Amino acid sequence: MTPRQSSGRRLVPAYLATGGRAQPSRNTLDRLTLLHGVGMPITSEVRPEEHRILELLEPGALSLAEVAAHLHLPVSVVKVLVADLVDAGRLHARVPIPEAEQFERHILERVLDGLRSLKC
């Protein structure tokens, strides 16, 4: 984790965690993207921030925004780190379901009501 001063301000600027890069290698990541580890052992080639991300995901999946909150890093910085981990095969990222592809609740309720009426 990145060191902090007693005032809560970072000793090291967040952009240094990404090596100064501002753009992730993939543009498919969203703050709601679900992340989960693949179970690979953490080696010495993994940077400290990436190591912390992998540790956070050991118990289960989290959204990119949740990971950013746990790390106290901007979402844009975490996107770069996560993209690197996905590229290295250490993480799986599942994009959120677009709103247009989600089922409408009233339609599902009508289907359920129809199925219940068949049981009788």
Backbone as a printed PyTorch tensor [residue, N CA C, xyz], in Angstrom:
tensor([[[  0.8300,  -1.1660,   0.0000],
         [  0.0000,   0.0000,   0.0000],
         [  0.8830,   1.2400,   0.0000]],

        [[  0.3770,   2.3080,  -0.5190],
         [  1.1550,   3.5240,  -0.6190],
         [  1.2450,   4.2090,   0.7330]],

        [[  2.4310,   4.6520,   1.1500],
         [  2.5790,   5.3180,   2.4390],
         [  1.8070,   6.6240,   2.4880]],

        [[  1.3590,   6.9730,   3.7000],
         [  0.6140,   8.2170,   3.8970],
         [  1.2400,   9.0060,   5.0350]],

        [[  1.1100,  10.3200,   4.9470],
         [  1.5180,  11.1730,   6.0520],
         [  0.4120,  11.1490,   7.0920]],

        [[  0.6770,  11.6660,   8.2740],
         [ -0.3380,  11.6750,   9.3270],
         [ -1.5460,  12.5130,   8.9320]],

        [[ -1.3860,  13.4590,   8.0040],
         [ -2.5070,  14.2850,   7.5560],
         [ -3.4020,  13.5320,   6.5840]],

        [[ -3.0110,  12.3180,   6.1590],
         [ -3.8080,  11.5510,   5.2130],
         [ -3.3730,  11.7840,   3.7780]],

        [[ -2.4420,  12.7180,   3.5370],
         [ -1.9580,  12.9940,   2.1980],
         [ -0.9090,  11.9590,   1.7990]],

        [[ -0.8880,  11.5840,   0.5380],
         [  0.0660,  10.6010,   0.0500],
         [  1.4890,  11.1380,   0.0780]],

        [[  2.4190,  10.2800,   0.4670],
         [  3.8320,  10.6260,   0.3690],
         [  4.3140,  10.4700,  -1.0720]],

        [[  3.6970,   9.5200,  -1.8020],
         [  4.0430,   9.2570,  -3.1930],
         [  2.8030,   9.5540,  -4.0260]],

        [[  2.9210,  10.3780,  -5.0710],
         [  1.7450,  10.6650,  -5.9040],
         [  1.1720,   9.3970,  -6.5230]],

        [[ -0.1530,   9.3550,  -6.6640],
         [ -0.8320,   8.1630,  -7.1680],
         [ -0.3640,   7.7700,  -8.5610]],

        [[ -0.0220,   8.7370,  -9.4040],
         [  0.3660,   8.3860, -10.7670],
         [  1.6730,   7.5960, -10.8180]],

        [[  2.4580,   7.6420,  -9.7660],
         [  3.6930,   6.8480,  -9.7530],
         [  3.3950,   5.3520,  -9.6300]],

        [[  2.2220,   5.0110,  -9.0980],
         [  1.8410,   3.6010,  -8.9880],
         [  1.6930,   2.9740, -10.3690]],

        [[  1.4240,   3.7910, -11.3810],
         [  1.2390,   3.2890, -12.7450],
         [  2.4620,   3.5080, -13.6060]],

        [[  3.5420,   3.9640, -13.0140],
         [  4.7350,   4.2670, -13.7970],
         [  4.5570,   5.5250, -14.6260]],

        [[  3.6320,   6.3920, -14.2130],
         [  3.3880,   7.6400, -14.9300],
         [  2.3820,   7.5170, -16.0560]],

        [[  1.8870,   6.3100, -16.3220],
         [  0.8960,   6.1260, -17.3900],
         [ -0.4730,   6.5820, -16.9210]],

        [[ -1.2160,   7.2090, -17.8000],
         [ -2.5480,   7.6960, -17.4490],
         [ -3.6560,   6.8850, -18.1050]],

        [[ -3.3270,   6.1180, -19.1490],
         [ -4.3400,   5.3590, -19.8920],
         [ -4.1140,   3.8630, -19.7210]],

        [[ -5.1820,   3.1070, -19.4320],
         [ -5.0420,   1.6460, -19.3620],
         [ -4.8370,   1.0620, -20.7580]],

        [[ -4.3100,  -0.1410, -20.8100],
         [ -4.0610,  -0.8010, -22.0920],
         [ -5.3550,  -1.2600, -22.7610]],

        [[ -6.4400,  -1.2580, -22.0360],
         [ -7.7370,  -1.6500, -22.5940],
         [ -8.7790,  -0.6290, -22.1450]],

        [[ -9.7080,  -0.3040, -23.0230],
         [-10.7150,   0.6930, -22.6810],
         [-12.0510,   0.0590, -22.2980]],

        [[-12.0580,  -1.2190, -22.0150],
         [-13.2980,  -1.9160, -21.6610],
         [-13.5850,  -1.8660, -20.1660]],

        [[-12.6550,  -1.3330, -19.3890],
         [-12.8460,  -1.3130, -17.9380],
         [-13.7160,  -0.1360, -17.5260]],

        [[-14.6290,  -0.4190, -16.6500],
         [-15.5730,   0.5630, -16.1350],
         [-15.4820,   0.5080, -14.6160]],

        [[-15.9500,   1.5220, -13.9320],
         [-15.8940,   1.4970, -12.4640],
         [-16.7450,   0.3790, -11.8820]],

        [[-17.7110,  -0.1320, -12.6590],
         [-18.5630,  -1.2280, -12.1950],
         [-18.0870,  -2.5960, -12.6610]],

        [[-16.9650,  -2.6520, -13.3750],
         [-16.4080,  -3.9130, -13.8400],
         [-16.1100,  -4.8120, -12.6390]],

        [[-16.5560,  -6.0580, -12.7150],
         [-16.2910,  -7.0160, -11.6370],
         [-14.9510,  -7.6840, -11.8670]],

        [[-14.1410,  -7.7220, -10.8190],
         [-12.8020,  -8.2850, -10.8910],
         [-12.7120,  -9.5090, -10.0030]],

        [[-12.0350, -10.5280, -10.4730],
         [-11.7350, -11.6680,  -9.6150],
         [-10.4240, -12.2920, -10.0510]],

        [[ -9.6810, -12.7610,  -9.0650],
         [ -8.3700, -13.3550,  -9.3130],
         [ -8.5010, -14.7130,  -9.9600]],

        [[ -7.4050, -15.1650, -10.5540],
         [ -7.3890, -16.4680, -11.2150],
         [ -6.6870, -17.5190, -10.3710]],

        [[ -6.1960, -17.1170,  -9.1960],
         [ -5.5650, -18.0700,  -8.2970],
         [ -4.0960, -18.3200,  -8.5620]],

        [[ -3.4840, -17.5110,  -9.3880],
         [ -2.0450, -17.6620,  -9.6430],
         [ -1.2690, -17.2250,  -8.4110]],

        [[ -0.1630, -17.8790,  -8.1210],
         [  0.6590, -17.4210,  -6.9920],
         [  1.2390, -16.0400,  -7.2810]],

        [[  1.3490, -15.2420,  -6.2370],
         [  1.8890, -13.8930,  -6.3770],
         [  3.4070, -13.9880,  -6.3320]],

        [[  4.0440, -13.5130,  -7.3880],
         [  5.5000, -13.5930,  -7.4980],
         [  6.1300, -12.2240,  -7.2490]],

        [[  7.4520, -12.1900,  -7.2430],
         [  8.1710, -10.9510,  -6.9780],
         [  8.0580,  -9.9500,  -8.1200]],

        [[  7.6330, -10.3900,  -9.2990],
         [  7.4950,  -9.4660, -10.4230],
         [  6.2440,  -8.5880, -10.3170]],

        [[  5.3560,  -8.9110,  -9.3860],
         [  4.1410,  -8.1300,  -9.1780],
         [  4.4790,  -6.9140,  -8.3130]],

        [[  4.1080,  -5.7270,  -8.8080],
         [  4.3730,  -4.4890,  -8.0670],
         [  3.5230,  -4.4380,  -6.7940]],

        [[  3.9220,  -3.6530,  -5.7870],
         [  3.1970,  -3.6180,  -4.5110],
         [  1.7070,  -3.2880,  -4.6480]],

        [[  1.3660,  -2.3450,  -5.4990],
         [ -0.0500,  -1.9810,  -5.6650],
         [ -0.8330,  -3.1270,  -6.3010]],

        [[ -0.2220,  -3.8010,  -7.2760],
         [ -0.8640,  -4.9460,  -7.9080],
         [ -1.0000,  -6.0950,  -6.9140]],

        [[  0.0030,  -6.2670,  -6.0820],
         [ -0.0270,  -7.2860,  -5.0390],
         [ -1.2200,  -7.0540,  -4.1200]],

        [[ -1.4270,  -5.8140,  -3.7310],
         [ -2.5490,  -5.4700,  -2.8370],
         [ -3.8910,  -5.7500,  -3.5110]],

        [[ -3.9840,  -5.4600,  -4.8120],
         [ -5.2250,  -5.7470,  -5.5550],
         [ -5.5070,  -7.2420,  -5.5320]],

        [[ -4.4880,  -8.0370,  -5.8070],
         [ -4.6660,  -9.4890,  -5.8130],
         [ -5.0590, -10.0020,  -4.4290]],

        [[ -4.4820,  -9.4300,  -3.3810],
         [ -4.8540,  -9.8120,  -2.0100],
         [ -6.3030,  -9.4620,  -1.7190]],

        [[ -6.7360,  -8.2850,  -2.1520],
         [ -8.1290,  -7.8650,  -1.9210],
         [ -9.1220,  -8.8070,  -2.5780]],

        [[ -8.7270,  -9.3960,  -3.7050],
         [ -9.6440, -10.2380,  -4.4660],
         [ -9.5920, -11.7090,  -4.0780]],

        [[ -8.6950, -12.0780,  -3.1550],
         [ -8.6070, -13.4810,  -2.7340],
         [ -9.9210, -14.0060,  -2.1510]],

        [[-10.6180, -13.2430,  -1.2890],
         [-11.8720, -13.7750,  -0.7570],
         [-13.0020, -13.8450,  -1.7790]],

        [[-12.9420, -13.0380,  -2.8320],
         [-14.0050, -13.0350,  -3.8310],
         [-13.9590, -11.8020,  -4.6940]],

        [[-14.9220, -11.6990,  -5.5840],
         [-14.9610, -10.6140,  -6.5630],
         [-15.3290,  -9.2820,  -5.9270]],

        [[-14.7690,  -8.2190,  -6.5030],
         [-15.0940,  -6.8430,  -6.1320],
         [-15.1860,  -6.0250,  -7.4140]],

        [[-15.9080,  -4.9250,  -7.3470],
         [-15.9380,  -4.0220,  -8.4930],
         [-14.6630,  -3.1940,  -8.5050]],

        [[-14.3520,  -2.6350,  -9.6480],
         [-13.1710,  -1.8000,  -9.7750],
         [-13.2580,  -0.6110,  -8.8200]],

        [[-14.4410,  -0.0330,  -8.6660],
         [-14.6180,   1.1030,  -7.7550],
         [-14.3660,   0.7020,  -6.3000]],

        [[-14.7770,  -0.5100,  -5.9130],
         [-14.5280,  -0.9810,  -4.5530],
         [-13.0390,  -1.1690,  -4.2970]],

        [[-12.3340,  -1.7120,  -5.2880],
         [-10.8900,  -1.8960,  -5.1560],
         [-10.2210,  -0.5380,  -4.9910]],

        [[-10.6300,   0.4390,  -5.7980],
         [-10.0670,   1.7840,  -5.7010],
         [-10.3140,   2.3780,  -4.3170]],

        [[-11.4910,   2.1630,  -3.7660],
         [-11.8030,   2.6880,  -2.4390],
         [-10.9380,   2.0320,  -1.3660]],

        [[-10.7540,   0.7290,  -1.4570],
         [ -9.9090,   0.0260,  -0.4860],
         [ -8.4650,   0.4970,  -0.5470]],

        [[ -7.9860,   0.7930,  -1.7520],
         [ -6.6030,   1.2080,  -1.9310],
         [ -6.3910,   2.7110,  -1.7280]],

        [[ -7.4890,   3.4480,  -1.6080],
         [ -7.4160,   4.9080,  -1.4940],
         [ -6.6990,   5.5050,  -2.6980]],

        [[ -7.0070,   4.9640,  -3.8770],
         [ -6.4430,   5.4360,  -5.1340],
         [ -7.5730,   5.8670,  -6.0530]],

        [[ -7.3140,   6.8180,  -6.9540],
         [ -8.3410,   7.1920,  -7.9370],
         [ -8.6980,   6.0080,  -8.8360]],

        [[ -9.9410,   5.9620,  -9.2820],
         [-10.4030,   4.8850, -10.1620],
         [ -9.5470,   4.8350, -11.4250]],

        [[ -9.1570,   5.9940, -11.9460],
         [ -8.3490,   6.0200, -13.1720],
         [ -7.0030,   5.3170, -12.9820]],

        [[ -6.4130,   5.4370, -11.8140],
         [ -5.1420,   4.7720, -11.5240],
         [ -5.3590,   3.2650, -11.4100]],

        [[ -6.4210,   2.8710, -10.7280],
         [ -6.7130,   1.4460, -10.5520],
         [ -7.0380,   0.7950, -11.8970]],

        [[ -7.6720,   1.5360, -12.8130],
         [ -7.9410,   0.9940, -14.1480],
         [ -6.6380,   0.5850, -14.8420]],

        [[ -5.6120,   1.4190, -14.7190],
         [ -4.3270,   1.1110, -15.3490],
         [ -3.7190,  -0.1370, -14.7130]],

        [[ -3.7480,  -0.2120, -13.3840],
         [ -3.1830,  -1.3630, -12.6790],
         [ -3.9360,  -2.6410, -13.0160]],

        [[ -5.2660,  -2.5620, -13.0360],
         [ -6.0970,  -3.7330, -13.3320],
         [ -5.8730,  -4.1910, -14.7710]],

        [[ -5.7720,  -3.2490, -15.7020],
         [ -5.5260,  -3.6150, -17.0980],
         [ -4.2140,  -4.3820, -17.2230]],

        [[ -3.1990,  -3.9470, -16.4890],
         [ -1.9160,  -4.6620, -16.5110],
         [ -2.0680,  -6.0840, -15.9720]],

        [[ -2.8380,  -6.2370, -14.8960],
         [ -3.0440,  -7.5630, -14.3050],
         [ -3.8600,  -8.4740, -15.2220]],

        [[ -4.8420,  -7.9050, -15.9030],
         [ -5.6320,  -8.6910, -16.8560],
         [ -4.7440,  -9.1110, -18.0240]],

        [[ -3.9350,  -8.1790, -18.5240],
         [ -3.0250,  -8.4980, -19.6340],
         [ -2.0410,  -9.6020, -19.2540]],

        [[ -1.6320,  -9.6270, -17.9750],
         [ -0.6860, -10.6420, -17.5020],
         [ -1.3760, -11.9690, -17.1660]],

        [[ -2.7050, -12.0120, -17.2700],
         [ -3.4420, -13.2330, -16.9810],
         [ -3.6500, -13.4920, -15.4990]],

        [[ -3.4610, -12.4830, -14.6600],
         [ -3.5970, -12.6440, -13.2060],
         [ -5.0010, -12.3000, -12.7000]],

        [[ -5.7900, -11.6240, -13.5200],
         [ -7.1540, -11.2330, -13.1410],
         [ -8.1060, -11.5040, -14.2940]],

        [[ -9.3530, -11.7480, -13.9350],
         [-10.4470, -11.7580, -14.9060],
         [-11.2810, -10.5220, -14.6180]],

        [[-11.6900,  -9.8490, -15.6620],
         [-12.5540,  -8.6760, -15.5230],
         [-13.8140,  -8.9170, -16.3400]],

        [[-14.9530,  -8.7690, -15.6930],
         [-16.2330,  -8.9370, -16.3820],
         [-16.9240,  -7.5920, -16.4310]],

        [[-17.1690,  -7.1240, -17.6270],
         [-17.8040,  -5.8200, -17.7770],
         [-19.2530,  -5.9040, -17.3030]],

        [[-19.7760,  -4.8060, -16.7900],
         [-21.1720,  -4.8270, -16.3500],
         [-22.1110,  -5.0360, -17.5290]],

        [[-23.2480,  -5.6160, -17.2560],
         [-24.2470,  -5.8520, -18.2990],
         [-24.8280,  -4.5030, -18.7170]],

        [[-24.7680,  -4.1750, -20.0150],
         [-25.3350,  -2.8950, -20.4480],
         [-26.8190,  -2.8160, -20.1250]],

        [[-27.2680,  -1.6240, -19.8200],
         [-28.6610,  -1.4360, -19.4120],
         [-29.6230,  -1.9250, -20.4870]],

        [[-29.2580,  -1.7650, -21.7460],
         [-30.1300,  -2.1840, -22.8450],
         [-30.3150,  -3.6960, -22.8740]],

        [[-29.3820,  -4.4580, -22.3310],
         [-29.4700,  -5.9150, -22.3610],
         [-30.0970,  -6.4990, -21.0990]],

        [[-30.3940,  -5.6730, -20.1280],
         [-30.9970,  -6.1630, -18.8930],
         [-32.4920,  -6.3810, -19.1170]],

        [[-33.0260,  -7.3710, -18.4140],
         [-34.4440,  -7.6610, -18.5300],
         [-35.2520,  -6.6550, -17.7250]],

        [[-36.4100,  -6.3450, -18.2460],
         [-37.2900,  -5.4300, -17.5180],
         [-38.0500,  -6.2210, -16.4600]],

        [[-38.1130,  -5.6580, -15.2760],
         [-38.7040,  -6.3440, -14.1340],
         [-40.1620,  -6.7400, -14.3840]],

        [[-40.9440,  -5.8510, -14.9670],
         [-42.3780,  -6.1630, -15.1510],
         [-42.5800,  -7.3520, -16.0930]],

        [[-41.6970,  -7.5150, -17.0630],
         [-41.8120,  -8.6600, -17.9770],
         [-41.4990,  -9.9520, -17.2200]],

        [[-40.4470,  -9.9280, -16.4030],
         [-40.1010, -11.1110, -15.6200],
         [-41.2100, -11.4660, -14.6270]],

        [[-41.8460, -10.4530, -14.0390],
         [-42.9500, -10.7170, -13.1050],
         [-44.1330, -11.3510, -13.8210]],

        [[-44.4140, -10.9110, -15.0500],
         [-45.5180, -11.5000, -15.8120],
         [-45.2080, -12.9520, -16.1690]],

        [[-43.9650, -13.2400, -16.5380],
         [-43.5770, -14.6130, -16.8420],
         [-43.7240, -15.4810, -15.5970]],

        [[-43.2610, -14.9750, -14.4500],
         [-43.3720, -15.7160, -13.1990],
         [-44.8330, -15.9640, -12.8350]],

        [[-45.6820, -14.9630, -12.9830],
         [-47.1140, -15.1350, -12.7170],
         [-47.7050, -16.2030, -13.6200]],

        [[-47.2960, -16.2070, -14.8980],
         [-47.7900, -17.2130, -15.8470],
         [-47.3560, -18.6070, -15.4440]],

        [[-46.1160, -18.7490, -15.0070],
         [-45.6180, -20.0560, -14.5650],
         [-46.3510, -20.5290, -13.3100]],

        [[-46.6300, -19.6140, -12.4150],
         [-47.3630, -19.9770, -11.1930],
         [-48.7740, -20.4330, -11.5220]],

        [[-49.4020, -19.8030, -12.5040],
         [-50.7770, -20.1790, -12.8710],
         [-50.8130, -21.5610, -13.5160]],

        [[-49.7090, -21.9780, -14.1330],
         [-49.6530, -23.3170, -14.7360],
         [-49.5800, -24.4120, -13.6850]],

        [[-49.0220, -24.0920, -12.4990],
         [-48.8680, -25.0670, -11.4200],
         [-50.2070, -25.5310, -10.8710]],

        [[-51.1890, -24.6810, -10.9150],
         [-52.4920, -24.9790, -10.3050],
         [-53.2490, -26.0250, -10.9960]]])
